[in-house]
Amino acid sequence: MKENIGRAALLGGLVGLLAGAAVLAAPTPPAAEVKIDNFTFTPQKVTVKAGTTITWVNEDDIPHTVSATAKEFKSKVLDTDDKYSFTFVTPGTFEYFCSLHPHMTGTIVVEPAADGGAAP
């Protein structure tokens, strides 16, 4: 009887360990950063794979926004050191600008994910 309980505990422990390993092995989503400074998005054009999260960081001393021309995404007003992130899951070209300073523009080009489709 004790032997069966020991085996069950060992088996349960192995199942838990394998489940934990699967969680640890999950890939971290790719990321990229765009800096906002001196009325400029840098880099002005970013090319990424579907599933990538872009984070804009306002390093300027005045507020800015990040607004997609076709309205796919829009940040709140970003004060100095504020950040805004958006995950691009659909391939395509996404033009954006600062709604407070419309001459500030940028482009995100999203290519299909490595498996050929959009990211989950």
C-alpha positions as CSV (number, residue, x, y, z in Angstrom):
1,M,0.0,0.0,0.0
2,K,2.8,2.5,0.9
3,E,4.5,1.6,-2.3
4,N,1.4,2.6,-4.4
5,I,1.1,5.9,-2.5
6,G,4.8,6.6,-3.1
7,R,4.5,5.9,-6.8
8,A,1.4,8.1,-7.1
9,A,3.2,11.0,-5.3
10,L,6.2,10.5,-7.5
11,L,4.1,10.5,-10.7
12,G,2.1,13.5,-9.5
13,G,5.4,15.4,-8.8
14,L,6.7,14.5,-12.3
15,V,3.5,15.7,-14.0
16,G,3.7,19.0,-12.0
17,L,7.4,19.4,-12.9
18,L,6.7,18.8,-16.6
19,A,3.8,21.3,-16.6
20,G,6.0,23.9,-15.0
21,A,8.7,23.2,-17.6
22,A,6.2,23.9,-20.4
23,V,5.3,27.2,-18.9
24,L,9.0,28.2,-18.5
25,A,9.7,27.1,-22.1
26,A,7.1,29.3,-23.6
27,P,8.8,31.9,-25.8
28,T,8.8,35.5,-24.7
29,P,7.0,37.7,-27.2
30,P,9.4,39.9,-29.2
31,A,9.6,43.6,-28.4
32,A,10.9,46.8,-29.9
33,E,11.2,50.4,-28.6
34,V,10.6,53.7,-30.3
35,K,11.9,56.8,-28.5
36,I,10.1,60.2,-28.7
37,D,12.5,63.1,-28.4
38,N,13.0,66.5,-30.0
39,F,9.7,66.2,-31.9
40,T,10.9,62.9,-33.5
41,F,10.0,59.2,-33.4
42,T,13.3,57.2,-33.4
43,P,13.6,55.0,-35.3
44,Q,11.1,56.5,-37.6
45,K,10.4,53.2,-39.4
46,V,10.4,49.9,-37.6
47,T,10.0,46.4,-39.3
48,V,8.9,43.6,-37.0
49,K,7.3,40.1,-37.1
50,A,3.6,39.7,-36.2
51,G,3.2,39.2,-32.5
52,T,5.8,41.9,-31.6
53,T,5.0,44.5,-29.0
54,I,6.3,48.0,-29.7
55,T,6.8,50.4,-26.8
56,W,7.0,54.1,-27.3
57,V,8.8,56.1,-24.6
58,N,8.4,59.9,-24.4
59,E,11.9,61.2,-23.6
60,D,10.9,64.7,-24.6
61,D,10.2,67.5,-22.1
62,I,6.7,68.1,-23.6
63,P,3.7,65.8,-24.1
64,H,3.1,63.7,-27.2
65,T,0.7,61.0,-28.4
66,V,1.0,57.9,-30.7
67,S,-2.0,57.7,-33.0
68,A,-2.4,55.3,-35.9
69,T,-3.6,57.1,-39.1
70,A,-6.2,54.3,-39.7
71,K,-7.1,54.3,-36.0
72,E,-5.8,50.8,-35.1
73,F,-4.2,52.2,-31.9
74,K,-4.1,55.4,-30.0
75,S,-2.2,56.4,-26.8
76,K,-3.3,58.8,-24.1
77,V,-1.2,62.0,-23.9
78,L,2.3,60.8,-22.8
79,D,4.1,63.1,-20.4
80,T,7.9,62.9,-20.0
81,D,9.0,59.3,-19.3
82,D,5.5,57.9,-20.0
83,K,5.2,54.8,-22.1
84,Y,2.7,53.3,-24.5
85,S,2.7,49.7,-25.8
86,F,0.8,48.0,-28.6
87,T,1.1,44.4,-29.9
88,F,1.0,44.1,-33.6
89,V,-0.7,40.7,-34.6
90,T,-1.7,41.5,-38.2
91,P,0.8,41.9,-41.0
92,G,0.7,45.2,-42.8
93,T,2.0,48.7,-42.8
94,F,0.8,51.0,-40.0
95,E,1.4,54.8,-40.3
96,Y,1.2,56.8,-37.1
97,F,1.7,60.4,-35.9
98,C,1.5,62.6,-32.8
99,S,-2.0,64.1,-32.6
100,L,-0.6,67.1,-30.8
101,H,2.2,67.7,-33.4
102,P,1.0,66.1,-36.7
103,H,4.3,66.7,-38.4
104,M,5.7,64.0,-36.2
105,T,5.2,60.7,-38.1
106,G,6.4,57.1,-38.1
107,T,5.8,53.7,-39.7
108,I,5.5,50.2,-38.3
109,V,5.9,47.4,-40.9
110,V,4.6,44.1,-39.6
111,E,5.7,41.0,-41.5
112,P,4.1,37.6,-41.1
113,A,5.2,35.6,-38.1
114,A,7.9,32.9,-38.5
115,D,5.2,30.2,-39.0
116,G,3.8,32.2,-41.9
117,G,0.6,33.3,-40.2
118,A,-0.5,36.0,-37.8
119,A,0.5,35.6,-34.2
120,P,-2.0,34.1,-31.8
